Amino acid sequence: MASAAAELAARGARVVAQTVQRRGVSDGGVQKMGLPYSSRTLLTYGKVREVAQACNQANADAVIFVASLTERQQRTLTDMLGRPAVSLSDIVAAD
């Protein structure tokens, strides 16, 4: 994540928060380690709420994901977060 933040800063972005989706920390999480992440959002619903709250508090313009997002995930997350959700690879590829 540090290299992603540095890449964004080099492009003139200001990183206001960083969030990690962790699995396997709690007993419930350990049981879900073999399951894929949400195909709809890539995150758990609770983590989407956490990111949305951080974005609202920081008045963020966009949410950048280190992981690649499908078009469906981008649309869904953009709708849920109320701001554009894009992957870092999309930003780097645009240059």
N, CA, C and O atoms as a printed pandas DataFrame, in Angstrom:
     atom_number atom_name residue_name chain_id  residue_number  x_coord  y_coord  z_coord
0              1         N          MET        A               1    0.811   -1.183    0.000
1              2        CA          MET        A               1    0.000    0.000    0.000
2              3         C          MET        A               1    0.859    1.253    0.000
3              4         O          MET        A               1    0.457    2.284   -0.540
4              5         N          ALA        A               2    2.024    1.173    0.594
5              6        CA          ALA        A               2    2.903    2.346    0.612
6              7         C          ALA        A               2    3.340    2.712   -0.803
7              8         O          ALA        A               2    3.407    3.891   -1.151
8              9         N          SER        A               3    3.634    1.708   -1.612
9             10        CA          SER        A               3    4.045    2.003   -2.993
10            11         C          SER        A               3    2.872    2.553   -3.802
11            12         O          SER        A               3    3.068    3.400   -4.673
12            13         N          ALA        A               4    1.664    2.086   -3.525
13            14        CA          ALA        A               4    0.484    2.618   -4.211
14            15         C          ALA        A               4    0.257    4.068   -3.823
15            16         O          ALA        A               4   -0.055    4.897   -4.677
16            17         N          ALA        A               5    0.410    4.382   -2.544
17            18        CA          ALA        A               5    0.255    5.765   -2.078
18            19         C          ALA        A               5    1.309    6.661   -2.709
19            20         O          ALA        A               5    1.015    7.790   -3.103
20            21         N          ALA        A               6    2.537    6.160   -2.806
21            22        CA          ALA        A               6    3.609    6.935   -3.433
22            23         C          ALA        A               6    3.327    7.162   -4.912
23            24         O          ALA        A               6    3.577    8.250   -5.431
24            25         N          GLU        A               7    2.812    6.149   -5.591
25            26        CA          GLU        A               7    2.459    6.260   -7.014
26            27         C          GLU        A               7    1.377    7.318   -7.209
27            28         O          GLU        A               7    1.455    8.128   -8.133
28            29         N          LEU        A               8    0.385    7.309   -6.353
29            30        CA          LEU        A               8   -0.697    8.298   -6.448
30            31         C          LEU        A               8   -0.195    9.702   -6.134
31            32         O          LEU        A               8   -0.570   10.662   -6.807
32            33         N          ALA        A               9    0.651    9.824   -5.115
33            34        CA          ALA        A               9    1.212   11.135   -4.755
34            35         C          ALA        A               9    2.054   11.691   -5.900
35            36         O          ALA        A               9    2.040   12.895   -6.158
36            37         N          ALA        A              10    2.785   10.814   -6.586
37            38        CA          ALA        A              10    3.598   11.255   -7.724
38            39         C          ALA        A              10    2.730   11.780   -8.858
39            40         O          ALA        A              10    3.196   12.552   -9.696
40            41         N          ARG        A              11    1.468   11.362   -8.883
41            42        CA          ARG        A              11    0.523   11.814   -9.905
42            43         C          ARG        A              11   -0.320   12.996   -9.421
43            44         O          ARG        A              11   -1.256   13.418  -10.100
44            45         N          GLY        A              12    0.018   13.523   -8.249
45            46        CA          GLY        A              12   -0.660   14.698   -7.741
46            47         C          GLY        A              12   -1.841   14.442   -6.823
47            48         O          GLY        A              12   -2.533   15.380   -6.428
48            49         N          ALA        A              13   -2.080   13.180   -6.477
49            50        CA          ALA        A              13   -3.193   12.853   -5.590
50            51         C          ALA        A              13   -2.766   13.012   -4.136
51            52         O          ALA        A              13   -1.587   12.906   -3.798
52            53         N          ARG        A              14   -3.740   13.265   -3.299
53            54        CA          ARG        A              14   -3.500   13.324   -1.856
54            55         C          ARG        A              14   -4.234   12.140   -1.229
55            56         O          ARG        A              14   -5.462   12.072   -1.271
56            57         N          VAL        A              15   -3.494   11.228   -0.662
57            58        CA          VAL        A              15   -4.073   10.051   -0.021
58            59         C          VAL        A              15   -4.531   10.465    1.370
59            60         O          VAL        A              15   -3.722   10.899    2.190
60            61         N          VAL        A              16   -5.836   10.332    1.640
61            62        CA          VAL        A              16   -6.380   10.780    2.920
62            63         C          VAL        A              16   -6.668    9.632    3.880
63            64         O          VAL        A              16   -6.854    9.865    5.074
64            65         N          ALA        A              17   -6.709    8.408    3.388
65            66        CA          ALA        A              17   -6.941    7.246    4.253
66            67         C          ALA        A              17   -6.529    5.988    3.515
67            68         O          ALA        A              17   -6.529    5.943    2.285
68            69         N          GLN        A              18   -6.181    4.978    4.274
69            70        CA          GLN        A              18   -5.863    3.669    3.709
70            71         C          GLN        A              18   -6.596    2.624    4.539
71            72         O          GLN        A              18   -6.590    2.687    5.768
72            73         N          THR        A              19   -7.222    1.670    3.873
73            74        CA          THR        A              19   -7.981    0.629    4.549
74            75         C          THR        A              19   -7.569   -0.720    3.982
75            76         O          THR        A              19   -7.346   -0.860    2.780
76            77         N          VAL        A              20   -7.471   -1.699    4.852
77            78        CA          VAL        A              20   -7.088   -3.051    4.447
78            79         C          VAL        A              20   -8.230   -4.005    4.776
79            80         O          VAL        A              20   -8.781   -3.964    5.876
80            81         N          GLN        A              21   -8.582   -4.858    3.830
81            82        CA          GLN        A              21   -9.561   -5.919    4.066
82            83         C          GLN        A              21   -8.779   -7.134    4.533
83            84         O          GLN        A              21   -8.066   -7.761    3.750
84            85         N          ARG        A              22   -8.914   -7.466    5.809
85            86        CA          ARG        A              22   -8.180   -8.595    6.372
86            87         C          ARG        A              22   -9.120   -9.767    6.582
87            88         O          ARG        A              22  -10.291   -9.598    6.924
88            89         N          ARG        A              23   -8.587  -10.944    6.373
89            90        CA          ARG        A              23   -9.359  -12.158    6.625
90            91         C          ARG        A              23   -8.512  -13.092    7.462
91            92         O          ARG        A              23   -7.283  -13.052    7.402
92            93         N          GLY        A              24   -9.163  -13.920    8.231
93            94        CA          GLY        A              24   -8.440  -14.911    9.013
94            95         C          GLY        A              24   -8.000  -14.409   10.372
95            96         O          GLY        A              24   -7.226  -15.077   11.056
96            97         N          VAL        A              25   -8.484  -13.230   10.780
97            98        CA          VAL        A              25   -8.101  -12.672   12.065
98            99         C          VAL        A              25   -8.993  -13.207   13.177
99           100         O          VAL        A              25   -8.506  -13.563   14.250
100          101         N          SER        A              26  -10.285  -13.263   12.926
101          102        CA          SER        A              26  -11.229  -13.777   13.920
102          103         C          SER        A              26  -11.555  -15.229   13.608
103          104         O          SER        A              26  -11.211  -15.739   12.542
104          105         N          ASP        A              27  -12.221  -15.887   14.549
105          106        CA          ASP        A              27  -12.631  -17.271   14.304
106          107         C          ASP        A              27  -13.527  -17.355   13.071
107          108         O          ASP        A              27  -13.370  -18.248   12.238
108          109         N          GLY        A              28  -14.468  -16.415   12.963
109          110        CA          GLY        A              28  -15.347  -16.404   11.799
110          111         C          GLY        A              28  -14.588  -16.160   10.513
111          112         O          GLY        A              28  -14.894  -16.751    9.478
112          113         N          GLY        A              29  -13.585  -15.278   10.582
113          114        CA          GLY        A              29  -12.762  -14.990    9.407
114          115         C          GLY        A              29  -11.935  -16.175    8.967
115          116         O          GLY        A              29  -11.768  -16.417    7.771
116          117         N          VAL        A              30  -11.417  -16.913    9.930
117          118        CA          VAL        A              30  -10.625  -18.106    9.617
118          119         C          VAL        A              30  -11.483  -19.106    8.855
119          120         O          VAL        A              30  -11.017  -19.736    7.905
120          121         N          GLN        A              31  -12.730  -19.249    9.270
121          122        CA          GLN        A              31  -13.623  -20.190    8.610
122          123         C          GLN        A              31  -13.943  -19.771    7.178
123          124         O          GLN        A              31  -14.303  -20.611    6.353
124          125         N          LYS        A              32  -13.817  -18.491    6.880
125          126        CA          LYS        A              32  -14.148  -17.982    5.543
126          127         C          LYS        A              32  -12.931  -17.835    4.636
127          128         O          LYS        A              32  -13.063  -17.376    3.502
128          129         N          MET        A              33  -11.749  -18.217    5.118
129          130        CA          MET        A              33  -10.529  -18.033    4.328
130          131         C          MET        A              33  -10.586  -18.727    2.970
131          132         O          MET        A              33  -10.024  -18.221    1.999
132          133         N          GLY        A              34  -11.240  -19.850    2.890
133          134        CA          GLY        A              34  -11.314  -20.586    1.636
134          135         C          GLY        A              34  -12.329  -20.035    0.652
135          136         O          GLY        A              34  -12.345  -20.422   -0.517
136          137         N          LEU        A              35  -13.179  -19.126    1.128
137          138        CA          LEU        A              35  -14.210  -18.562    0.264
138          139         C          LEU        A              35  -13.659  -17.376   -0.520
139          140         O          LEU        A              35  -12.781  -16.668   -0.027
140          141         N          PRO        A              36  -14.157  -17.149   -1.723
141          142        CA          PRO        A              36  -13.689  -15.990   -2.493
142          143         C          PRO        A              36  -14.249  -14.699   -1.904
143          144         O          PRO        A              36  -15.264  -14.718   -1.207
144          145         N          TYR        A              37  -13.591  -13.587   -2.183
145          146        CA          TYR        A              37  -14.130  -12.283   -1.805
146          147         C          TYR        A              37  -15.412  -12.052   -2.578
147          148         O          TYR        A              37  -15.684  -12.748   -3.557
148          149         N          SER        A              38  -16.186  -11.100   -2.157
149          150        CA          SER        A              38  -17.448  -10.793   -2.819
150          151         C          SER        A              38  -17.217  -10.453   -4.287
151          152         O          SER        A              38  -16.427   -9.564   -4.601
152          153         N          SER        A              39  -17.891  -11.143   -5.169
153          154        CA          SER        A              39  -17.750  -10.837   -6.600
154          155         C          SER        A              39  -18.408   -9.508   -6.926
155          156         O          SER        A              39  -18.126   -8.910   -7.964
156          157         N          ARG        A              40  -19.282   -9.046   -6.046
157          158        CA          ARG        A              40  -19.999   -7.801   -6.277
158          159         C          ARG        A              40  -19.203   -6.576   -5.831
159          160         O          ARG        A              40  -19.234   -5.541   -6.495
160          161         N          THR        A              41  -18.489   -6.690   -4.708
161          162        CA          THR        A              41  -17.811   -5.517   -4.161
162          163         C          THR        A              41  -16.335   -5.728   -3.843
163          164         O          THR        A              41  -15.629   -4.754   -3.585
164          165         N          LEU        A              42  -15.859   -6.933   -3.852
165          166        CA          LEU        A              42  -14.492   -7.285   -3.475
166          167         C          LEU        A              42  -14.261   -7.145   -1.970
167          168         O          LEU        A              42  -13.266   -7.647   -1.449
168          169         N          LEU        A              43  -15.164   -6.473   -1.274
169          170        CA          LEU        A              43  -15.054   -6.234    0.162
170          171         C          LEU        A              43  -16.267   -6.812    0.883
171          172         O          LEU        A              43  -17.285   -7.119    0.263
172          173         N          THR        A              44  -16.144   -6.953    2.189
173          174        CA          THR        A              44  -17.321   -7.302    2.975
174          175         C          THR        A              44  -18.204   -6.060    3.078
175          176         O          THR        A              44  -17.739   -4.942    2.858
176          177         N          TYR        A              45  -19.466   -6.261    3.409
177          178        CA          TYR        A              45  -20.379   -5.128    3.516
178          179         C          TYR        A              45  -19.927   -4.171    4.623
179          180         O          TYR        A              45  -20.020   -2.952    4.471
180          181         N          GLY        A              46  -19.439   -4.724    5.727
181          182        CA          GLY        A              46  -18.946   -3.893    6.821
182          183         C          GLY        A              46  -17.763   -3.038    6.402
183          184         O          GLY        A              46  -17.646   -1.883    6.812
184          185         N          LYS        A              47  -16.890   -3.604    5.588
185          186        CA          LYS        A              47  -15.728   -2.849    5.126
186          187         C          LYS        A              47  -16.152   -1.751    4.152
187          188         O          LYS        A              47  -15.560   -0.672    4.149
188          189         N          VAL        A              48  -17.160   -2.009    3.333
189          190        CA          VAL        A              48  -17.676   -0.964    2.439
190          191         C          VAL        A              48  -18.211    0.195    3.271
191          192         O          VAL        A              48  -17.959    1.355    2.944
192          193         N          ARG        A              49  -18.941   -0.100    4.334
193          194        CA          ARG        A              49  -19.454    0.958    5.219
194          195         C          ARG        A              49  -18.305    1.739    5.851
195          196         O          ARG        A              49  -18.366    2.964    5.955
196          197         N          GLU        A              50  -17.260    1.034    6.273
197          198        CA          GLU        A              50  -16.095    1.678    6.883
198          199         C          GLU        A              50  -15.417    2.621    5.886
199          200         O          GLU        A              50  -15.060    3.745    6.238
200          201         N          VAL        A              51  -15.242    2.169    4.659
201          202        CA          VAL        A              51  -14.618    2.992    3.621
202          203         C          VAL        A              51  -15.502    4.196    3.308
203          204         O          VAL        A              51  -14.996    5.308    3.158
204          205         N          ALA        A              52  -16.810    3.992    3.206
205          206        CA          ALA        A              52  -17.731    5.095    2.917
206          207         C          ALA        A              52  -17.656    6.151    4.015
207          208         O          ALA        A              52  -17.658    7.347    3.723
208          209         N          GLN        A              53  -17.591    5.722    5.267
209          210        CA          GLN        A              53  -17.494    6.670    6.382
210          211         C          GLN        A              53  -16.183    7.454    6.310
211          212         O          GLN        A              53  -16.180    8.668    6.511
212          213         N          ALA        A              54  -15.078    6.777    6.027
213          214        CA          ALA        A              54  -13.787    7.459    5.916
214          215         C          ALA        A              54  -13.801    8.465    4.762
215          216         O          ALA        A              54  -13.253    9.561    4.882
216          217         N          CYS        A              55  -14.426    8.088    3.653
217          218        CA          CYS        A              55  -14.524    8.985    2.502
218          219         C          CYS        A              55  -15.345   10.225    2.837
219          220         O          CYS        A              55  -14.981   11.341    2.469
220          221         N          ASN        A              56  -16.445   10.018    3.531
221          222        CA          ASN        A              56  -17.300   11.143    3.911
222          223         C          ASN        A              56  -16.575   12.079    4.869
223          224         O          ASN        A              56  -16.659   13.298    4.727
224          225         N          GLN        A              57  -15.865   11.521    5.842
225          226        CA          GLN        A              57  -15.137   12.345    6.809
226          227         C          GLN        A              57  -14.024   13.145    6.144
227          228         O          GLN        A              57  -13.772   14.290    6.518
228          229         N          ALA        A              58  -13.358   12.547    5.159
229          230        CA          ALA        A              58  -12.242   13.208    4.484
230          231         C          ALA        A              58  -12.683   14.008    3.264
231          232         O          ALA        A              58  -11.878   14.699    2.640
232          233         N          ASN        A              59  -13.974   13.908    2.926
233          234        CA          ASN        A              59  -14.484   14.555    1.716
234          235         C          ASN        A              59  -13.669   14.125    0.486
235          236         O          ASN        A              59  -13.273   14.954   -0.334
236          237         N          ALA        A              60  -13.431   12.828    0.379
237          238        CA          ALA        A              60  -12.614   12.272   -0.708
238          239         C          ALA        A              60  -13.324   12.400   -2.047
239          240         O          ALA        A              60  -14.549   12.310   -2.132
240          241         N          ASP        A              61  -12.528   12.611   -3.088
241          242        CA          ASP        A              61  -13.053   12.726   -4.445
242          243         C          ASP        A              61  -13.240   11.367   -5.108
243          244         O          ASP        A              61  -14.097   11.209   -5.978
244          245         N          ALA        A              62  -12.435   10.381   -4.694
245          246        CA          ALA        A              62  -12.489    9.058   -5.323
246          247         C          ALA        A              62  -11.921    8.027   -4.356
247          248         O          ALA        A              62  -11.283    8.368   -3.361
248          249         N          VAL        A              63  -12.168    6.760   -4.672
249          250        CA          VAL        A              63  -11.614    5.646   -3.908
250          251         C          VAL        A              63  -10.770    4.823   -4.873
251          252         O          VAL        A              63  -11.257    4.370   -5.909
252          253         N          ILE        A              64   -9.509    4.635   -4.523
253          254        CA          ILE        A              64   -8.587    3.890   -5.373
254          255         C          ILE        A              64   -8.293    2.552   -4.710
255          256         O          ILE        A              64   -7.903    2.502   -3.544
256          257         N          PHE        A              65   -8.482    1.469   -5.458
257          258        CA          PHE        A              65   -8.212    0.120   -4.969
258          259         C          PHE        A              65   -6.902   -0.381   -5.550
259          260         O          PHE        A              65   -6.642   -0.221   -6.743
260          261         N          VAL        A              66   -6.079   -0.986   -4.711
261          262        CA          VAL        A              66   -4.834   -1.578   -5.197
262          263         C          VAL        A              66   -5.162   -2.789   -6.073
263          264         O          VAL        A              66   -4.512   -3.014   -7.094
264          265         N          ALA        A              67   -6.159   -3.556   -5.677
265          266        CA          ALA        A              67   -6.582   -4.722   -6.461
266          267         C          ALA        A              67   -7.338   -4.268   -7.706
267          268         O          ALA        A              67   -7.983   -3.219   -7.706
268          269         N          SER        A              68   -7.253   -5.053   -8.739
269          270        CA          SER        A              68   -8.019   -4.757   -9.952
270          271         C          SER        A              68   -9.504   -4.964   -9.681
271          272         O          SER        A              68   -9.891   -5.871   -8.944
272          273         N          LEU        A              69  -10.325   -4.120  -10.280
273          274        CA          LEU        A              69  -11.775   -4.210  -10.142
274          275         C          LEU        A              69  -12.396   -4.517  -11.494
275          276         O          LEU        A              69  -11.939   -4.022  -12.524
276          277         N          THR        A              70  -13.431   -5.330  -11.485
277          278        CA          THR        A              70  -14.188   -5.563  -12.706
278          279         C          THR        A              70  -15.076   -4.341  -12.937
279          280         O          THR        A              70  -15.246   -3.517  -12.039
280          281         N          GLU        A              71  -15.633   -4.226  -14.122
281          282        CA          GLU        A              71  -16.546   -3.113  -14.405
282          283         C          GLU        A              71  -17.745   -3.146  -13.457
283          284         O          GLU        A              71  -18.194   -2.105  -12.978
284          285         N          ARG        A              72  -18.250   -4.332  -13.195
285          286        CA          ARG        A              72  -19.380   -4.479  -12.268
286          287         C          ARG        A              72  -19.002   -4.002  -10.870
287          288         O          ARG        A              72  -19.772   -3.287  -10.228
288          289         N          GLN        A              73  -17.822   -4.395  -10.394
289          290        CA          GLN        A              73  -17.370   -3.954   -9.074
290          291         C          GLN        A              73  -17.205   -2.432   -9.039
291          292         O          GLN        A              73  -17.573   -1.793   -8.053
292          293         N          GLN        A              74  -16.660   -1.854  -10.100
293          294        CA          GLN        A              74  -16.512   -0.398  -10.157
294          295         C          GLN        A              74  -17.871    0.292  -10.062
295          296         O          GLN        A              74  -18.034    1.241   -9.294
296          297         N          ARG        A              75  -18.840   -0.177  -10.833
297          298        CA          ARG        A              75  -20.184    0.422  -10.797
298          299         C          ARG        A              75  -20.823    0.286   -9.421
299          300         O          ARG        A              75  -21.359    1.249   -8.873
300          301         N          THR        A              76  -20.760   -0.921   -8.873
301          302        CA          THR        A              76  -21.378   -1.188   -7.579
302          303         C          THR        A              76  -20.737   -0.354   -6.478
303          304         O          THR        A              76  -21.434    0.271   -5.679
304          305         N          LEU        A              77  -19.408   -0.347   -6.439
305          306        CA          LEU        A              77  -18.714    0.411   -5.405
306          307         C          LEU        A              77  -18.904    1.915   -5.575
307          308         O          LEU        A              77  -19.034    2.636   -4.585
308          309         N          THR        A              78  -18.921    2.391   -6.801
309          310        CA          THR        A              78  -19.182    3.810   -7.052
310          311         C          THR        A              78  -20.551    4.191   -6.505
311          312         O          THR        A              78  -20.702    5.230   -5.863
312          313         N          ASP        A              79  -21.539    3.352   -6.759
313          314        CA          ASP        A              79  -22.891    3.606   -6.242
314          315         C          ASP        A              79  -22.919    3.561   -4.716
315          316         O          ASP        A              79  -23.522    4.427   -4.081
316          317         N          MET        A              80  -22.278    2.567   -4.130
317          318        CA          MET        A              80  -22.313    2.389   -2.679
318          319         C          MET        A              80  -21.508    3.451   -1.940
319          320         O          MET        A              80  -21.878    3.863   -0.841
320          321         N          LEU        A              81  -20.406    3.893   -2.544
321          322        CA          LEU        A              81  -19.516    4.837   -1.873
322          323         C          LEU        A              81  -19.838    6.295   -2.208
323          324         O          LEU        A              81  -19.377    7.209   -1.524
324          325         N          GLY        A              82  -20.617    6.505   -3.244
325          326        CA          GLY        A              82  -21.000    7.868   -3.606
326          327         C          GLY        A              82  -19.902    8.677   -4.255
327          328         O          GLY        A              82  -19.955    9.906   -4.262
328          329         N          ARG        A              83  -18.908    8.003   -4.799
329          330        CA          ARG        A              83  -17.789    8.651   -5.496
330          331         C          ARG        A              83  -17.127    7.601   -6.374
331          332         O          ARG        A              83  -17.304    6.405   -6.139
332          333         N          PRO        A              84  -16.365    8.021   -7.384
333          334        CA          PRO        A              84  -15.759    7.032   -8.288
334          335         C          PRO        A              84  -14.869    6.037   -7.550
335          336         O          PRO        A              84  -14.073    6.413   -6.689
336          337         N          ALA        A              85  -15.016    4.780   -7.897
337          338        CA          ALA        A              85  -14.167    3.712   -7.382
338          339         C          ALA        A              85  -13.398    3.142   -8.571
339          340         O          ALA        A              85  -13.998    2.637   -9.520
340          341         N          VAL        A              86  -12.083    3.222   -8.519
341          342        CA          VAL        A              86  -11.246    2.743   -9.618
342          343         C          VAL        A              86  -10.062    1.977   -9.053
343          344         O          VAL        A              86   -9.728    2.116   -7.877
344          345         N          SER        A              87   -9.437    1.179   -9.883
345          346        CA          SER        A              87   -8.254    0.452   -9.445
346          347         C          SER        A              87   -7.004    1.233   -9.843
347          348         O          SER        A              87   -7.009    1.991  -10.813
348          349         N          LEU        A              88   -5.960    1.038   -9.090
349          350        CA          LEU        A              88   -4.688    1.705   -9.368
350          351         C          LEU        A              88   -4.199    1.365  -10.769
351          352         O          LEU        A              88   -3.635    2.217  -11.455
352          353         N          SER        A              89   -4.410    0.133  -11.191
353          354        CA          SER        A              89   -3.945   -0.267  -12.520
354          355         C          SER        A              89   -4.627    0.524  -13.622
355          356         O          SER        A              89   -4.028    0.769  -14.669
356          357         N          ASP        A              90   -5.883    0.931  -13.398
357          358        CA          ASP        A              90   -6.580    1.766  -14.386
358          359         C          ASP        A              90   -5.935    3.149  -14.486
359          360         O          ASP        A              90   -5.842    3.717  -15.574
360          361         N          ILE        A              91   -5.500    3.678  -13.369
361          362        CA          ILE        A              91   -4.863    5.006  -13.353
362          363         C          ILE        A              91   -3.510    4.946  -14.031
363          364         O          ILE        A              91   -3.175    5.814  -14.837
364          365         N          VAL        A              92   -2.733    3.929  -13.707
365          366        CA          VAL        A              92   -1.398    3.782  -14.287
366          367         C          VAL        A              92   -1.491    3.535  -15.791
367          368         O          VAL        A              92   -0.689    4.064  -16.561
368          369         N          ALA        A              93   -2.473    2.729  -16.209
369          370        CA          ALA        A              93   -2.642    2.412  -17.632
370          371         C          ALA        A              93   -3.086    3.629  -18.436
371          372         O          ALA        A              93   -2.839    3.701  -19.639
372          373         N          ALA        A              94   -3.741    4.588  -17.778
373          374        CA          ALA        A              94   -4.245    5.777  -18.475
374          375         C          ALA        A              94   -3.122    6.708  -18.891
375          376         O          ALA        A              94   -3.301    7.524  -19.795
376          377         N          ASP        A              95   -1.963    6.601  -18.245
377          378        CA          ASP        A              95   -0.821    7.483  -18.601
378          379         C          ASP        A              95   -0.106    7.025  -19.834
379          380         O          ASP        A              95    0.864    7.655  -20.255
